[in-house]
Amino acid sequence: MKTRGFILVFFSALTFSLTAQNVDDILNLIERNNTTLQASRQMAEAEKIANRTGLAPSNPAVDFAYLWGNPEAIGNRISFSVKQEFDFPSAYVYRNDMSKLKNEQAELNYEKTRQSILLETRLLCYELLYHNAVHAELEQRVQYAVKIVEAYKKSFDSGESNILEYNKAQLNLLNISKEIESNEAKRQLLLAKLATLNGGKHVPFSATDWPLDVIPVDFDEWYAQAETKNPMLAWLSKELELAKKEVRLNTANAAPKLNTGYNLDYAVGTQHQGIMVGISLPLWQDVNKVKCAKAKTVATENVLLDSKLQFYNRLKYMHTKATVLQKSFVDYREKIRDVINYEPLQNALDKGEISLIDYLMECTIYYDSYIKMLQLRKDAGVAYAEFAVYQ
């Protein structure tokens, strides 16, 4: 039973570990736990409720009057009336249409926040992957550095080498150790940011590599789909529809408003009752509203066209950048794959074929080349992330 329990715990931990190492799974985790997204969802629902208010006719008005007669001989008088005002019928249709458009905009505002959070998360993951890979490389270097210090310590103690060689070995180990500390501080800061995005819950993430991003080959064909997934452009499209509806609504509001009701007038010995019908003349209140709505429509059209142009050019640039950087990374990786190898270098030092200075210089060249390759990989990922949210 203990063995079975251990196996279950092991596989549960393994599943969690694998989940934590996958960028897409982390994105799903953040989407579930992010408090900003939760607040944005609640705000969207509140806006939807607000957008459904004010669609019905205005409230009815009830009047009651009790009038004392003077002289008393004429008696008192009671007056009671109920009145209801109605807009032009098409105004209610336009208001309802505008309410639906505003509700769709509320969802698009949430989607914009969601995409922003997921982009920030993906960028953090790429930064972490970079620093995790740097950490793994430095860990390998520090192991060799420790062996060198131990070897030169023995050599110095036996009188086979001088203190200068031993000090160089120690300085090399110290420098690598400090690089590890500096890199680890950056990793912990990134993990803290990731935890903040995850609602304050820690996300273990120690992966050092990830598959190459699938960059669309035909940008224009891909962009046709991406444009429809941009919440800002969709929001502006809805705003343009709203502006057009507002023109029609204000035109309808410029029509006379009707009001009707019931009136009861009671005095001593007499009673009058009946219906009332009235009309309000839109002479001053809505002056220039239609003209203003038309101007807003033209302005919104221009903003939408400009936003589409900027969106296309930005994604085109990031697509080109990601393609070039990824190609450069793949080429660089292939060329240095068989070149960067610390073990033959270590063996050459052990056999006395190269000096310690030569060894340290070669290690520095190896390390700098590897870091350059990792930087290319990260930069390609960052460029890809800009349009990955629209995949």
Disulfide bonds with the S-S distance in Angstrom:
none
